[in-house]
Amino acid sequence: MVEIRSRSGSLPAIPDDLTIPQFQLDYRDPNRPIRPAHVPCLIDDGSGRRVLFPELQQRTQALANSLSSLYSIGEDDVVLLFSRNHVDYPVAIWAVHRLGGIISPANPDFGQQELEYQLKATKAALIICHPDALKTSVSAARQFGLSSDRILVFNVEGSTSNADYVTVDHLVERGAKLKAFSERKLKPGEGKTKLAFLSFSSGTTGTPKAVVIPHIAVIANVLQLAAHSKVNQDYAPWEDQRYRPGDVASGVLPLYHIYGLVVNLHFLLYCGMAIVIVPKFNFENMLKSIVRHHITHLMIVPPQAVLLCKHPAVKKYNLSGIRYIMIGAAPLSDEVNEMLFRLFPTAHIGQGYGMTETCTVTSIWSIERKRGLSGGAGQLVPGVVARVVKTDGTVGGYNDVGELVVKSPSNALAYYNNHQATKETFVDGWVRTGDEVKITTDGELWIIDRIKEILKVKGFQVAPAELEGTLLDHPDVSDTCVVGVPDEFSGEIPLAFVVLTADADARVQSSSRALEDIRNSIVKHVASNKVAYKHLTGGVVFVPSIPKTPSGKLLRRVLREQAKELRKA
Ligand code: 4UV
């Protein structure tokens, strides 16, 4: 059996008896870079509010007091975090963790149906939301059966708070005077199984599932990234150190997604950096923010890299302060990679590769290589062991192409309450990634193709099975298959092949307008039930039948090829 091990340095002992907030806020890690007292942890992009480390600690304590005393949040209670990025996002996470609770982060743009799905799957006991997401929270909670006094709202300057809902500021103020909560401490080894997050991913097939992420997974990935980038290891010269206390990162990645949550928030805070909290991505605002806050680090996804290369506004701003750009979550074209190199001649630029199930980063460009190769996803981070499983089921070696299967101290444990899907993806501590890769003899990982079903639209997962379920709810659809088609900006976009019902077919035969009306109605149906990146922007193609295997499994590859041909025509 060929196992390919990371060669990117050694990993220090990973504490398995600490919760994430204990690791971030209390633990004196001898390797941790020292944050100068004046360097804020978070900066609110809009208001400029700076949150220093002691404030982060105090707010977390006070909120934990309130959540414990007033809402009885405790062991294994799930709190659904339904918010745009906000300076209190980590406060909410860590307050819940300190009580032994679990956080399930959700996309704040979700509609009622999508939120309800997550509430049901996690049996959430409380929602903490952004004011923009309050309306959806209220309607989904009602459907789910959660009373409205179990919805708390973040405070946002300029947004009039709804007097019916308790705000986080109010709870922090009250909590400072309440009885101190009793901290959930872990026994040695317990960090490996004690749940911290239920983040959603569709895995290799099917609808979105809650991924069981224990406390140690996040701590491990932070330490893996730190070891990989030689954080605080006297790596010289100083200019070449990738992450330094006082550096400032843009926080445009959403914190509900694993990349933003682990890399942008937990890892960069560990490094002593400041994170500019951006509630909603807007490209020109990002450019202004780079200049205003002297941003040095950009963690982005490929569509944002495309904008950096092609948007005319870029010329108006001095972006020379950028020292490092990390791109991940979806493939980046060679053209964009090369353009970035020209645009930022002195910056380190590279891709990271990871997934929710490996919480998070599996590979990334090493500090010695200032610029990633086009198409390459860097080196395995310390502690990762990889197998490359070829199509014949045997395990290959260097330069063989096959599915990447990884073992890492950061791996998630399972899909929550889903034995079948767990069995397919999590095998004896290994995670099947569903990505086709090659690892070269010099240890570089190349992503060749995605063999699992999911689509990546602007870096976000879209599960065909989820959209197919929604499409089948439409009265004119009798069968369907959703595939991704390439798109220059979004990477890929969803396109639906649809078989009409006999009734719809009859209408089409008798009226020349009927087909267009049905098409519009199907597109609208998906748009009104799903968040924007899941909309059928790739179109709807009517077909007489969907090709299937004798056992009834969709032949997605056939339709994917057909879709490509149709778009060329
Ligand atoms: O589960 P998920 O939505 O997770 C992610 C995580 C992306 C990260 C995380 C940490 C980083 O430092 C970083 O740069 C990126 O997206 O989706 C996982 C799937 O997304 C595809 C691949 O199919 C994964 O199984 N994917 C992720 N990164 C890349 C990628 C990449 N660099 N190139 C191509 N595909």
Residues whose N, C-alpha, C, O or C-beta is under 5 A from the ligand:
A	BS01	4UV	S201 Y259 V263 I327 G328 A329 A330 P331 Q351 G352 Y353 G354 M355 T356 T360 V361 A377 T433 D435 I447 R450 G459 Q461
